[in-house]
Amino acid sequence: MFQLIMNASLLIVSISTIIFIYRVIKGPTTPDRVVALDAIGINLVAITAILSVVLNTSAFLEVILLIGILAFIGTIAFSKYLEKGVIIDHDNDNN
Amino acid sequence: MSILHWVVLAPFLYAIIIPILFTYMKRVHTGWFILPLPFLLFIYFCSKIPTTSQLQTDVFTLTWIPSIGIDFSLMLDGLGMLFSLLITGIGTLVILYSIFYLDKAKEKLNQFYVYLLLFMGAMLGIVLSDNLIVLYMFWEITSISSFLLIGFWNNRRNSRNGAIKSMVITVFGGLSLLAGIILLYLMTGTFQISEIIASVQQNSIMTDPLFILAMICVLLGAFTKSAQFPFHIWLPDAMEAPTPVSAYLHSATMVKAGIYLVARLSPVFAVSGYWLWLVSIVGIVTLIYGSFFAIKQTDLKGILAYSTISQLGMIMSLLGIGAAGVHYESETTYYIATAAAVFHLLNHATFKGSLFMVVGIIDHETGTRDIRRLSGLMQVMPITFTISIIGAFSMAGLPPFNGFLSKEMFFASMLNILEFNLFNMQTWGLLLPIIAWIGSIFTFVYSMILVFKPFAGAFKPEKLATKPHEAPIGMLISPIILVSLVIVIGLFPDLVANTILSPAISSIYGGGSYDLHIYHWHGFQPELFMTIGVILAGILLYKTREKWTTIYRVFPTILNRLYDILRFKTEGSFNSLTNRYMVGSLRTYLIYIFSFFVFILLLTMILKDGFTSDLSNLAPIGAYEIGLSFVLIIATISILFAKSRLTSIILLGAVGYTVSLFYVVFRAPDLALTQLVIETVSVALFLLCFYHLPKNARKKESIPFKLSNAIVSILVGLVVMLIAISSYSNKLFGSIAEFYVENTYKKAAGENMVNVILVDFRGFDTLFEIAVLAIASIGIFTMIKLRMGGKKSENK
């Protein structure tokens, strides 16, 4: 029963990921894609968590944290890029 | 080190101090400093004549590279003695002549004498070496120093071309000689000539499959060096060298190195019929070709060059025929050919040296060497005329000069060979004396041209650039000494016969002593009538030469044209060939690399029948793997068809993240962590690159489809897949992972096995991966910084 629930939730998250991927590929604008990617990142967190439950291990908890951080940083970087055209500002550019 | 070693090395050592002498002793012609050296060497060799004429052979060995059997060992026997006397004796005369020929203010004398001494030492090394590798080393030094000497006036185009031509041809022969030496080593197990000859006499190597190949390689070396047909073409072009060089290198010494080699290795190869036929046929063809084309020349040195070719051919053919003597140990009839070869070798060096010097004098005093502009010099240059008439008559084979004696012996041995009943000599052998006779007629004709065209007739000073007069006495000394040798040897041939010639013959045959007697008059033999016939036909041809020399228009200079085609046309075609495949496009090179990769791997797999698939040790496939693979495949394929680059980058990121999910599924947490971080960083880097693309290249278009690319990439994927399947199906032994599982905690105090392997069990790899990262970061830093620095300096 537990196994079935886990598999079912994994399936659901996967399907949602595939739909996000459709948005990444199809997405008419770049922000669409970026948001979809961010959501994929969060979905990956979920998938990793469920997988570590299925595999019965605690070795992947760092991965979960890392994906969270990376998804955040990545999305911020993308957003900044889309907004300003640069990710890391030069000192001179502020003036 | 024995004295002989010092003798061979002396010219090299002396060459070192020549530039010093040249720089600090400006007032004296540098040649005067050089002159004593070859003279001393000559005296040394003369003092050794009693030893060699007793057939005592001294071998002096100096270990050089003993581990591979290369020793600097020298041997002084009859043959080496003959050549050493020629090299040092004529070397002395040539240096004396060059002192007066080359101007001390205008010419780069230091270079000239350095090259000449290099050559002299190398030539002595060739004829005295007992080790084939050492011989080869000196052989190549003669090629190089000859190249330098031919191109001595390197501001002239013809000199440079002649130098390159001789270099290309003789080095080609030299390399083939090296191959021959190595083959001989494979057959006999030694590089020492004396040991090779001894081992050949014990057990014949004729049946060895490498024998013929070794013979051909050695002969190629000898034929190219000695300007035999069809490799003779470099010699006429080498006449651009200063005349002392032509006299020394291209008549007396270097071109005889091939003769020396053939004579020296005769005991090894002479048992074979191929050797007899190859050497004598090439020699006789060279003889007639050289003498025939010598008549066509209008340049005096051109005549002498072709004459040298022809005379070398004669000596070569005599050596070939002399090989017949090996088959009849008791008969003395056949060794007369070798005697003739050795004798003519000596004679040719004397009269050809003097003739070259005469031509140099004419050139020096009149400013031209063209026989069409020279005539009647007899009145102004009587001594030169006397020298040249003696030299030329000796070359034509007239009594009482030494050329007559060797020409008679030549005819005699050509007739003797008819009685030789091996190797089809009875059927085809008749051609040899006939060709030899015709060649001698041509020899007579060009000798007459050489002496009578410039000297006889009416004196026409208006055709000449300078006012001709007799040469200074210093220039005349050397040719006078040479022609007196011509006369002395001609009148008293026994002076050299048993002291120098017969030890040389015995070292060619390796037998006991040969009692050699050379007579001017040996009755009404057929060879005498042949000589009379040569003189009569020669005079007839010389008188009527205006009528028949038109036939030379029929004979184009096909060999030189072939060389030009080989050298220049092939250069162009190879150039265009290279341009055709080295197109400069990376895509094409990648196609080459990948196609070759596919080709070689598929071929190996097919030839070795390497494809195996063993399904027994496969793990069961889970649903997650299928799902992830599906995502991975979709993402990968989408990259190929993405319209914008941004999409490609994002899809690439998706691939990377999926791979990290695979790591999760396959239970590799550390890999998953690293993969995630790295993927993020690299996607960021890609975005950075994307932003910096030039504006006009930012066209948003999909990758254009190319069929070749598709085929190659599909094949590469396929091959890699096949190899992966095959290698997975061929697990030969188990994994060593058990060790790590057991000892990670016990021995290394860690629970994370991946990390323990990285820093403990196999920490060295990690160290250098850190180094790689350091290099990469420093590299990136310098690339950015240095470019900016460059910009700054541009702004200034």
Chai-1 contact restraints between the chains, C-beta under 6 A:
chainA,res_idxA,chainB,res_idxB,connection_type,confidence,min_distance_angstrom,max_distance_angstrom,comment,restraint_id
A,S14,B,G627,contact,1.0,0.0,6.0,A-B,restraint_1
A,I25,B,S638,contact,1.0,0.0,6.0,A-B,restraint_2
A,R33,B,I650,contact,1.0,0.0,6.0,A-B,restraint_3
A,T48,B,V664,contact,1.0,0.0,6.0,A-B,restraint_4
A,L51,B,V664,contact,1.0,0.0,6.0,A-B,restraint_5
A,A59,B,P669,contact,1.0,0.0,6.0,A-B,restraint_6
A,F60,B,V664,contact,1.0,0.0,6.0,A-B,restraint_7
A,F60,B,P669,contact,1.0,0.0,6.0,A-B,restraint_8
A,E62,B,L673,contact,1.0,0.0,6.0,A-B,restraint_9
A,V63,B,A672,contact,1.0,0.0,6.0,A-B,restraint_10
A,V63,B,L673,contact,1.0,0.0,6.0,A-B,restraint_11
A,L66,B,L673,contact,1.0,0.0,6.0,A-B,restraint_12
A,L66,B,L676,contact,1.0,0.0,6.0,A-B,restraint_13
A,L70,B,L676,contact,1.0,0.0,6.0,A-B,restraint_14
A,L70,B,T680,contact,1.0,0.0,6.0,A-B,restraint_15
A,G74,B,T680,contact,1.0,0.0,6.0,A-B,restraint_16
